Amino acid sequence: MGSLNKMNFITRLSALCLRKSKMQQRHRSSRRPAVPLGSRILTDPSKVFEHNMWDHVQWSQEEEENAKEKAAENSLVKVQWEDQDKYEREASKYWNEFYKIHKNNFFKDRNWLFLEFPEILPEKRREELKTEQRSSEHTKINSTNSFSHKNEMSEEGEKYWKKNYGGGSTSVQGYVYNKKQAKSLTDNPQGKNRGEELGRLESFPGSDATYRILEVGCGAGNSVFPILKVLCNTPGTFLYCCDFASGAVELVKSHSSYNSAWCSAFVHDVCDDALPYPFPDEILDVILLVFVLSTIHPDRMQGVVNRLAKLLKPGGMLLFRDYGRYNTAQLRFKKGHCLSENFYVRGDGTRVYFFTKAKPRQVVVPYLQIH
């Protein structure tokens, strides 16, 4: 199972069908081939360790059955209902404890974001960044191009992860478009109310921006600061970031690179539909969720996506990456940690769900057509 646990599954989902069927090859450094996710096809078994993960790797029937058997075995004993309720009610407490212990020393900055998700940026800035990358050696960013979740971690984080959660990484990744057709507020049956809402919130953070991004589950800012580094040279852009762990948000705000002129960090629980956002609906161009949906109870995922979709502009995009089914961490869970099918609680009280490609498609079906 060793190398197969480092696979990466890609699902590309688009309502507007705007994506090319083939992904471009990118510059290759002398240290490691920089091949975008989705085109890492293993054809020579001797090169299995050339990347931390591969696309479209087929398990043998024996390997698949072995993984299913291990997952079934560690799911036999479920966590007691009263404890499951506690983990749900106190989810933010456990993540606050996590950040209290590790602060911003657990994960590395996600410098791979723009390589794997160039859609984060406005199209013009995207092209400029591509030109800048071509004209430079960019060895540093290539050193983290091919990654597993483990390789995002600092040395401290990697030791902690190996001890508590296991090794390899399998993931699901993709993007979703808001398929509403563009139209003015006056064309919207609710246009009057939306106009009144915008009037009330005309001074909201980022109100002057023309391109807005929200990262949900920002943690200590490992996506925030690589994004800000680019946005500070991109007029008219603004980044929102939120987390339901107040300790994580404080870490972001106290960071030397945090600047309220470009970013607004706030505490928010996306599972609570009654909580208002500090900006109106239908103003976001991109929503980013990296290892976030997996922390949410499977029964609540649809409601979360429903609410987030309302924040997107017509044609806006939701980008996500998360754990894939039969990740090494899933197979190494002991009996008594399973909450429900493919949903587990770690030793520190934080929870994790392991996806197949089908699950994200089911959750976002109201908002997309499969491309």
Disulfide bonds with the S-S distance in Angstrom:
none
